[in-house]
Amino acid sequence: MGPVLAQTASSNTPSVAPKQSNPTQKKASTIVVRERKPSKVANPQTGGIQDRSKTGLQVLRPASALVDLDAQDDVLIAGAGNLDYRVQRGCARRNFLDSQLLEQIGVENKSFSAFFDAQANTFFARARGTCIPYALALGKRNRLESLSLLTGNIRDAKTEIWTFTPSAFDGFLLQQEPLVNALGRLTEIEIPLRAVLYDPNQVENKLPIELVWELNTVVKQIYTEESNVAEQTNNIVRVIVDYGDREQWAQIWAVEIITPQTKEVLASAFWLNRNDLPGGFYTPNGESIERAMWTNPLSYRRISRGVGMVPAGRKKASSSANKNTVQAPPTNSRYRAHMGIDYSAPIGTPVFSVATGKVVARGYNGAFGNLIILEHPGGYQTYYAHLSNFNAELDVGNEVRRGFEIGYVGSTGRSTGPHLHFELRKDGVYLNPYNPKLQLDLWTMLNSDSGQFTNLLLLFGS
């Protein structure tokens, strides 16, 4: 089923492409990590860590910068990218009029048509099969953002993928690559949807342990409660995964929820790599699910308190005969800003890194209690406070992958009960990730991502 060449795994044993160690030869929970000196190999039970520590410092003071909570409602990060994508996929029927391909798929751009015509003879000389698979992304006013084409619907060693994107200096760029090179060492596996949602132990038999949290989170985002009828169906989750090696993290590249009887794709998501920003998952129409990923540090979570003003030094309320009466606070009460999101959870609940990053603080830190701060590309930091304990393998300087178990819920520091205090900051300034008006490049499709995105749709989409 699926486009990966000769990579489909059996139901019990995932196969791995050449030049990669077979994950079935390792324990189910083994994590392969990048390693450069000085290095620290991860505990096989906990996931990937890399030592980048150059000092004995164990705690960094968190930035004290605060923002006006009301003013932040209007924050819009510059360079948030193109939010007006229109993405379409299909297989253009071949006939003796191959020159009409662009018109057939809806591309109306004279300058691009001239550029494509100059390459058309070479492309169609290599084309095979009855149709040309394509993925097209159009921006505002039908601006061509990217077009990816396969040289036919026969997927083998002779097949190529061509991707066209606008050049920053006018004109267009063309990237050509044999399909086998693009697929590299990727593996296709299938996992029952019930197992992904409810039985992580079964998933760990096929995926590195840090990918289990990520897969579960992605599936819950694209397969909403309204459509979630897993109890009545035998739907499967099709996953395209790179198991990684000592130089590269393991990575899920595509997730599709499929009805096996009809082969219908109910929902899907694709991973975009980025150079100067954390990567992210996007649905086939270019919609990001990263906002939810960056606010999901627990597998079990209930928000007990969000951003706002809370009394400083509150006293326990006295009992009253009329329990429905709500007394106003004294006029001389002092209030302080509560910067962050509190997730209620039992002590010991695992806390996961919401994105790949570097540990810049680990230790006890006043009101935060046991605190971990991760630094991420693009100037972003995430804070995890009031922890009962840390992952024993974690040190300042380590690089950790998204989904790594970094610590455990507690009630240390200035805490009124077991919970995780979570913060997202950019350059030390707190951001409220639940603010619908806040738009970050973390969860926005950028113009520069378009070529990679249509490429992924063709490579991994059913």
C-alpha positions in Angstrom: 0.0 0.0 0.0 2.0 3.3 0.0 4.7 4.8 -2.1 7.9 3.7 -0.3 9.9 1.6 -2.6 10.5 -2.0 -1.3 10.3 -0.7 2.3 7.0 -2.0 3.6 7.5 -3.7 6.9 5.7 -6.8 8.1 3.2 -6.6 10.8 5.6 -7.7 13.5 9.1 -6.7 12.3 10.0 -3.3 10.8 12.5 -3.6 7.9 15.2 -0.9 7.5 16.7 0.3 4.3 20.4 -0.4 3.4 23.1 1.5 5.3 21.1 1.5 8.5 21.2 -0.9 11.4 18.0 -3.0 11.7 15.9 -1.9 14.7 14.7 -5.4 15.3 18.2 -6.3 16.5 17.9 -3.9 19.4 15.5 -3.9 22.3 12.2 -2.3 21.6 13.0 0.7 23.7 16.5 1.3 22.4 17.1 4.9 21.3 19.8 5.7 18.7 21.3 9.1 19.3 23.7 11.5 17.6 27.1 11.5 19.2 29.9 14.0 18.9 32.7 14.4 21.4 32.2 15.1 24.2 29.3 12.8 24.3 27.1 11.0 26.7 25.2 7.9 25.5 21.6 7.7 26.5 20.0 5.2 28.8 18.3 2.8 26.4 15.1 3.1 28.5 14.8 6.9 28.2 15.9 8.2 24.8 18.4 10.4 23.2 20.7 12.8 25.1 23.8 14.6 23.9 26.3 16.2 26.2 27.2 19.7 25.2 28.3 20.9 28.6 31.4 23.1 28.8 31.1 24.2 32.4 30.0 22.8 35.8 27.1 25.2 35.9 23.9 23.3 36.7 21.3 26.2 37.0 20.8 29.3 34.9 18.5 32.0 36.2 15.5 32.3 33.9 15.0 35.5 32.2 12.8 37.8 34.3 11.3 39.7 31.3 7.6 40.0 31.5 5.1 41.4 29.0 1.9 43.3 29.4 -0.7 40.5 29.3 -3.3 42.8 27.6 -0.9 44.1 25.1 0.2 40.6 24.2 -3.2 39.9 22.7 -2.1 41.9 19.7 1.3 40.3 19.2 1.9 39.1 15.7 5.4 37.8 15.1 7.0 39.3 12.0 7.8 36.9 9.2 5.0 34.6 10.2 4.8 33.5 6.5 2.1 32.7 4.0 -1.2 31.7 5.6 -3.1 31.5 2.4 -1.9 28.2 0.9 -4.0 26.2 -1.4 -2.6 22.7 -1.9 -3.8 20.1 -4.4 -2.7 16.6 -5.4 -3.6 14.3 -8.2 -2.4 12.2 -11.1 -2.7 14.1 -14.5 -3.8 11.7 -17.2 -1.3 11.3 -20.0 -2.2 11.6 -23.7 -0.5 12.7 -26.8 -0.8 16.3 -25.6 1.7 16.2 -22.8 2.3 19.9 -23.4 -1.1 20.6 -21.8 0.0 19.2 -18.4 0.2 22.6 -16.7 -3.2 23.6 -18.0 -4.7 20.3 -16.9 -3.6 20.7 -13.3 -4.6 24.4 -13.1 -1.3 26.3 -13.3 -1.8 29.7 -15.0 1.5 31.4 -15.0 3.0 32.4 -18.3 6.6 32.9 -17.1 6.5 29.5 -15.4 5.0 27.9 -18.4 7.9 29.2 -20.5 10.4 27.8 -17.9 8.6 24.4 -17.8 8.5 24.2 -21.6 12.3 24.4 -21.7 12.5 21.3 -19.5 9.5 19.5 -20.9 11.2 17.4 -23.5 13.6 15.9 -21.0 10.8 15.3 -18.4 8.5 13.6 -20.8 11.3 11.5 -22.3 11.7 10.0 -18.8 8.0 9.7 -18.1 6.3 6.3 -17.9 2.9 5.0 -16.9 -0.6 6.3 -17.5 -0.5 9.5 -15.5 1.8 12.1 -13.9 1.5 12.3 -10.1 1.7 15.9 -8.9 1.5 18.1 -5.8 0.9 21.8 -6.3 0.9 24.7 -3.8 -0.6 28.0 -4.7 -0.4 31.2 -2.7 -2.3 34.5 -2.7 -3.7 35.4 -6.1 -2.9 31.9 -7.3 0.9 32.6 -7.1 2.8 29.5 -7.8 4.7 28.5 -4.6 5.9 25.1 -5.7 5.1 22.2 -8.0 6.4 18.7 -7.6 6.1 16.0 -10.3 6.9 12.3 -10.6 8.0 11.0 -13.9 5.0 8.7 -14.0 3.0 6.5 -11.7 5.4 3.6 -11.9 7.5 3.8 -8.7 10.9 2.1 -9.2 14.6 2.9 -9.5 14.0 4.8 -12.7 11.5 7.2 -11.3 12.5 10.8 -10.6 10.9 13.6 -8.6 11.1 17.1 -10.0 10.3 20.1 -7.8 9.9 23.7 -9.2 10.0 26.7 -6.9 10.2 30.5 -7.6 13.7 32.0 -7.3 14.4 34.8 -5.0 15.9 36.7 -7.9 13.0 36.2 -10.3 12.7 33.1 -12.5 12.3 29.6 -11.2 14.5 26.8 -9.7 14.4 23.1 -10.5 15.5 20.3 -8.3 15.7 16.8 -9.8 16.3 13.7 -7.8 15.9 9.9 -8.3 13.1 8.6 -6.2 15.3 6.0 -4.5 17.7 8.7 -3.3 14.8 10.8 -1.9 13.4 7.9 0.0 16.8 7.0 1.4 16.7 4.7 4.3 13.1 5.3 5.2 10.8 2.5 6.4 7.0 2.1 6.1 5.2 0.4 9.0 1.6 -0.1 10.0 0.3 0.1 13.5 -3.3 -0.5 14.7 -5.0 2.8 15.6 -6.2 1.4 18.9 -2.6 0.7 19.8 -1.4 4.2 19.1 -4.2 5.7 21.1 -4.4 3.3 24.0 -1.5 0.8 24.1 1.9 2.5 23.9 3.7 -0.7 24.9 2.6 -2.2 21.6 3.8 0.8 19.7 7.2 0.6 21.4 7.8 -2.7 19.6 8.0 -0.8 16.4 9.2 2.7 17.2 12.0 4.2 19.3 10.5 5.2 22.6 10.7 9.0 22.1 8.7 8.6 18.9 5.8 7.0 20.8 4.8 10.3 22.5 5.2 12.2 19.2 3.1 9.7 17.2 0.3 9.6 19.8 0.2 13.4 19.9 0.1 13.7 16.1 -2.7 11.2 15.8 -4.8 12.8 18.5 -4.5 16.2 16.6 -5.4 14.9 13.2 -8.0 12.3 14.3 -10.4 14.4 16.4 -12.9 13.2 18.9 -15.7 13.8 16.4 -14.2 11.4 13.9 -12.7 9.0 16.5 -14.6 5.8 16.3 -11.6 3.6 16.9 -13.7 1.3 19.1 -15.8 0.3 16.2 -13.2 0.2 13.4 -10.0 -1.6 12.5 -8.3 1.5 11.1 -4.5 1.5 10.9 -1.8 4.2 11.2 0.6 4.1 8.4 4.0 5.6 9.4 7.0 6.5 7.3 10.0 6.6 9.7 13.7 7.0 9.7 15.2 5.0 12.6 18.2 7.3 12.7 21.8 6.5 13.6 24.6 7.9 15.8 24.7 11.1 13.7 21.0 11.8 13.3 17.8 11.6 15.4 15.1 9.1 14.6 12.3 10.9 12.8 8.7 10.3 11.7 8.2 11.8 8.3 4.6 11.0 7.6 1.5 9.7 9.4 -1.7 8.5 7.7 -4.8 7.1 9.3 -6.3 4.6 6.8 -9.3 2.4 6.5 -7.9 -0.9 5.4 -11.0 -2.2 3.6 -11.3 0.8 1.3 -7.8 2.3 1.5 -9.3 5.6 2.3 -7.0 8.1 4.0 -9.0 9.6 6.9 -6.3 12.0 8.0 -2.6 12.6 7.6 0.4 14.8 8.6 3.8 15.4 7.2 7.1 16.5 8.8 9.0 19.6 7.5 12.7 20.0 8.4 14.0 23.5 8.9 17.5 25.0 9.2 17.0 27.9 11.6 13.7 26.8 13.2 12.4 23.7 14.8 10.8 21.3 12.3 7.0 20.7 12.4 4.1 18.6 11.3 1.6 19.9 8.7 -1.6 18.5 7.3 -1.9 18.0 3.5 -3.6 21.4 3.1 -0.6 23.2 4.7 -2.2 23.7 8.1 0.2 23.4 11.1 -0.6 21.3 14.1 2.5 22.6 15.9 0.7 24.9 18.3 -0.9 21.9 19.9 2.4 20.0 19.9 4.2 22.8 21.7 1.6 22.8 24.5 1.5 19.1 25.1 4.3 18.3 27.6 2.3 15.6 29.3 0.6 12.4 28.0 -2.0 13.0 30.7 -2.9 16.7 31.1 -5.6 19.0 32.5 -5.1 22.7 32.5 -5.7 24.0 36.0 -4.6 27.6 35.5 -3.7 29.7 32.6 -2.2 33.1 32.2 -3.6 35.9 34.3 -3.4 37.7 37.6 -3.4 35.7 40.8 -3.4 36.9 44.4 0.1 37.0 46.0 0.0 35.3 49.4 -3.7 34.2 49.4 -5.3 33.0 52.7 -7.5 30.0 53.0 -11.2 31.1 52.7 -13.2 30.9 55.8 -16.3 28.7 55.9 -19.6 30.4 55.5 -23.2 29.3 56.2 -24.1 30.2 52.7 -21.7 28.3 50.6 -22.9 29.9 47.3 -21.8 33.3 48.4 -18.6 34.5 46.7 -16.7 37.1 48.7 -14.8 39.8 46.9 -11.1 40.0 47.8 -10.0 42.7 50.2 -9.2 46.0 48.4 -5.7 45.9 49.7 -4.9 42.5 48.2 -1.7 42.3 46.1 -1.7 40.5 42.8 1.1 39.1 40.7 1.1 38.0 37.1 1.0 34.3 36.5 3.2 33.7 33.5 2.7 30.2 32.1 0.3 27.3 31.9 -0.3 24.9 34.8 -1.2 21.3 34.0 -2.6 19.3 36.9 -1.3 15.8 37.0 -0.3 13.2 39.7 3.2 13.3 41.1 5.5 11.2 39.0 3.7 11.7 35.7 6.3 11.8 32.9 7.1 15.2 31.4 8.3 15.3 27.8 10.3 17.8 25.8 7.8 19.5 23.3 10.6 20.1 20.8 14.2 19.2 20.1 16.6 21.5 22.0 19.5 22.0 24.3 19.4 21.9 28.1 20.5 25.3 29.4 19.2 24.9 33.0 18.6 22.0 35.3 18.2 22.3 39.1 16.4 24.0 41.9 15.4 27.6 41.2 13.4 29.4 43.9 9.6 29.7 43.2 10.0 27.4 40.1 11.3 24.6 42.3 13.0 21.9 40.3 13.3 23.5 36.8 14.4 22.5 33.4 14.9 25.1 30.6 15.4 23.9 27.0 16.7 26.2 24.3 15.4 25.7 20.7 16.4 27.1 17.3 14.9 30.5 16.5 15.5 32.0 20.0 12.8 30.0 21.7 12.9 28.5 25.2 10.6 26.2 27.1 10.4 26.0 30.9 9.3 22.9 32.9 8.9 23.8 36.6 7.9 22.3 40.0 9.3 18.9 39.0 9.6 16.1 41.6 12.7 14.8 39.9 14.8 14.9 36.7 15.7 12.2 34.2 18.9 10.9 35.7 20.6 11.0 32.3 19.9 14.7 31.8 22.7 17.4 32.3 23.2 21.0 31.3 24.6 21.0 27.7 22.7 17.9 26.6 20.7 18.0 23.4 17.4 16.2 23.6 15.0 15.2 21.0 11.3 16.0 21.0 9.4 13.4 23.0 12.3 12.7 25.4 11.3 12.1 29.0 13.0 15.0 30.8 11.4 14.8 34.3 8.4 14.1 36.4 5.5 16.1 37.8 5.9 17.3 41.3 5.0 20.2 43.7 8.4 21.8 44.5 9.0 25.5 44.9 6.0 27.9 45.2 3.4 25.3 44.4 -0.1 24.7 45.8 -0.3 21.1 44.6 1.1 18.6 42.1 1.2 20.1 38.7 3.6 21.1 35.8 4.2 24.8 35.2 5.0 25.2 31.5 6.2 28.3 29.7 7.1 29.2 26.2 9.4 32.2 25.7 11.2 33.9 22.8 14.4 35.7 23.6 13.5 35.6 27.3 10.0 37.2 26.8 7.0 35.1 27.8 4.5 34.2 25.1 1.0 32.7 25.7 0.8 29.8 23.2 -3.0 29.5 23.7 -3.6 33.1 22.6 -5.4 32.7 19.2 -4.0 36.0 18.0 -0.4 35.0 18.6 1.1 33.7 15.4 4.7 32.3 15.5 7.0 31.0 12.8 7.0 27.8 14.9 3.6 26.8 13.6 3.3 28.7 10.3 4.0 27.4 6.8 6.7 29.7 5.4 7.1 30.4 1.7 10.6 28.8 1.8 9.0 25.5 3.1 6.7 25.1 0.1 9.1 23.1 -2.2 9.9 20.6 0.5 6.2 20.3 1.4 4.9 19.4 -2.1 7.9 17.0 -2.4 6.8 15.3 0.8 3.2 15.0 -0.3 4.3 13.1 -3.4 6.9 11.0 -1.7 4.9 9.8 1.3 1.2 10.4 0.6 -0.9 7.4 -0.4 
